[in-house]
Amino acid sequence: MLRCVDSLALVERGGYMMGNHSLLRLSERKFHSMLSMKGKYGLKALYHLAGLPPGIMAQSVEIAEKYAISKKFLDAILADLRHSGFVQTRKGRGGGYCLTRSPDTIMVGHVLRVLDGPLAPIHCASRTAYHRCRDCPNENACAVRLTMLEVREAIAAVLDNKSLTAMRQMVEDETPDIKQALAVS
């Protein structure tokens, strides 16, 4: 039987860990992403549209091909973004999609709430979709909830202050912080 310290040593050496009664190589473990594919692709589409000159439209096939997204899935995402007031469409020749307002007024946090729902990792830490956990007798003394409230606030602090313009600027500037963050992850 592996002790916690032994398993940490294995992790550090790229070894194996126990999972669901079987030995799994760390690189084979499932990764649970908090950002759905819908949210990710929606941000990529809006990022693309934010880079267009005012008045220029992009067709969904162009965006789908550029970012390797299923056109059918992208069309559904763009429909949600249209219903939420982020994009507008024009049919016919020269038609397509464009942003409804300046990209510096569209915040990532707002987009993700529309596409993916609340930013909080658990319901009892959500401001917009709060509901109490059934297994928690005193949520004010629940260490998990209090920690997840901190996580939610940190996520919101970044995403609610990051505009599409700022996203584009991050890539264009290729700041040392971004390079360092990519090297770490």
C-alpha positions in Angstrom: 0.0 0.0 0.0 1.4 3.4 -1.0 1.5 6.1 1.6 0.7 9.7 0.7 4.4 10.6 0.7 5.3 7.7 -1.5 2.6 8.6 -4.0 3.8 12.2 -4.0 7.3 11.0 -4.9 5.8 9.0 -7.8 3.9 12.1 -9.0 7.1 14.1 -9.0 8.9 11.4 -11.0 6.0 11.1 -13.5 5.0 7.7 -12.1 1.7 6.1 -11.5 -1.1 6.7 -9.1 -4.0 4.6 -7.9 -7.4 5.7 -9.4 -10.7 3.8 -9.3 -8.9 0.5 -8.2 -6.5 0.6 -11.1 -3.0 2.0 -11.6 -3.0 5.0 -13.9 -0.1 6.8 -15.5 -0.4 10.4 -14.5 -0.6 11.6 -18.1 -3.6 9.2 -18.7 -5.7 10.6 -15.9 -8.8 12.5 -16.8 -8.6 16.2 -16.6 -11.7 18.0 -15.5 -11.9 21.5 -17.0 -13.9 24.2 -15.5 -14.3 25.9 -18.8 -16.6 24.0 -21.2 -15.8 23.6 -24.9 -18.8 25.9 -25.5 -17.3 28.6 -23.4 -13.8 28.1 -24.9 -15.1 28.2 -28.5 -17.4 31.1 -27.8 -14.5 33.1 -26.5 -12.4 32.1 -29.6 -15.2 33.3 -31.9 -15.6 36.6 -30.0 -11.8 37.0 -30.0 -11.9 36.6 -33.8 -14.7 39.1 -34.2 -12.9 41.6 -31.9 -10.0 41.6 -34.3 -12.2 42.7 -37.3 -12.3 46.3 -38.4 -15.6 48.0 -37.6 -18.4 47.1 -40.0 -16.7 44.0 -41.3 -18.5 40.7 -40.9 -17.0 37.2 -40.6 -18.8 34.0 -41.7 -19.1 31.2 -39.2 -17.3 28.8 -41.6 -14.3 31.1 -41.6 -14.1 31.1 -37.8 -14.8 27.4 -37.6 -11.9 26.6 -40.0 -9.5 29.0 -38.3 -10.0 27.5 -34.9 -10.8 23.9 -35.8 -14.4 24.1 -34.4 -17.3 22.1 -35.7 -19.4 24.5 -37.8 -22.6 23.1 -36.5 -21.5 23.5 -32.9 -20.1 27.0 -33.6 -23.4 28.1 -35.2 -25.3 27.0 -32.0 -22.8 29.0 -29.9 -23.1 32.1 -32.1 -26.9 31.8 -31.8 -26.6 31.9 -28.0 -24.2 34.9 -28.3 -26.7 36.6 -30.7 -29.6 36.0 -28.3 -27.5 37.4 -25.4 -26.7 40.6 -27.4 -23.0 40.0 -28.0 -23.1 39.5 -31.8 -25.4 40.4 -34.6 -25.9 38.7 -37.9 -26.6 39.8 -41.5 -27.8 37.4 -44.1 -26.9 37.4 -47.7 -23.9 38.5 -49.7 -21.3 40.2 -47.4 -23.2 38.8 -44.4 -22.0 37.0 -41.4 -21.3 37.9 -37.7 -19.9 41.0 -36.0 -19.9 42.3 -32.4 -22.8 44.5 -31.3 -20.6 46.9 -29.4 -17.0 47.7 -28.9 -14.8 44.8 -27.8 -13.5 46.9 -24.8 -17.0 46.8 -23.3 -17.5 43.0 -23.6 -16.1 41.2 -20.5 -15.0 37.6 -20.5 -16.8 36.9 -17.2 -20.1 38.0 -18.7 -19.6 35.9 -21.8 -18.8 32.8 -19.7 -21.7 33.3 -17.4 -24.0 33.4 -20.5 -22.4 30.3 -22.2 -21.4 28.2 -19.1 -23.4 29.5 -16.2 -22.0 30.6 -12.8 -18.2 31.1 -12.3 -18.2 29.5 -8.9 -16.8 25.9 -8.7 -19.6 24.8 -6.4 -23.2 26.0 -6.1 -23.0 27.1 -2.4 -20.2 29.6 -3.5 -22.2 31.1 -6.4 -23.7 34.5 -6.3 -26.0 33.9 -9.3 -27.0 30.3 -8.8 -26.6 29.7 -5.1 -28.2 26.8 -3.4 -27.2 25.2 -0.1 -25.4 21.8 0.0 -27.5 19.1 1.5 -24.6 17.6 3.4 -23.5 20.8 5.1 -25.0 21.4 8.6 -23.3 24.9 8.9 -22.2 26.5 5.7 -20.7 29.5 7.6 -18.2 27.0 9.2 -17.6 24.9 6.1 -13.9 25.1 5.1 -14.6 23.8 1.6 -17.3 26.4 0.9 -15.2 29.2 2.4 -12.2 28.2 0.2 -14.4 28.0 -2.9 -15.8 31.5 -2.2 -12.2 32.7 -2.3 -11.7 30.8 -5.6 -14.9 32.3 -7.0 -13.8 35.8 -6.1 -10.4 35.3 -7.6 -11.8 34.0 -10.9 -14.4 36.8 -11.0 -11.7 39.4 -10.3 -9.8 38.3 -13.4 -12.7 37.5 -15.8 -14.9 40.4 -14.9 -12.1 42.8 -15.6 -10.8 41.2 -18.8 -12.3 42.6 -22.0 -12.1 41.2 -25.5 -9.7 44.0 -26.3 -7.5 43.1 -23.4 -7.5 39.5 -24.6 -6.3 40.6 -28.0 -3.7 42.9 -26.5 -2.3 40.0 -24.4 -1.6 38.0 -27.5 -0.3 41.0 -29.5 2.1 42.1 -26.7 3.3 38.6 -25.9 4.3 39.9 -22.5 6.9 38.0 -20.4 4.2 37.2 -17.9 2.2 35.3 -20.6 5.3 33.4 -21.8 6.2 32.5 -18.2 2.6 31.3 -17.5 2.6 29.2 -20.6 6.0 27.7 -19.7 4.7 26.7 -16.2 1.4 25.1 -17.4 
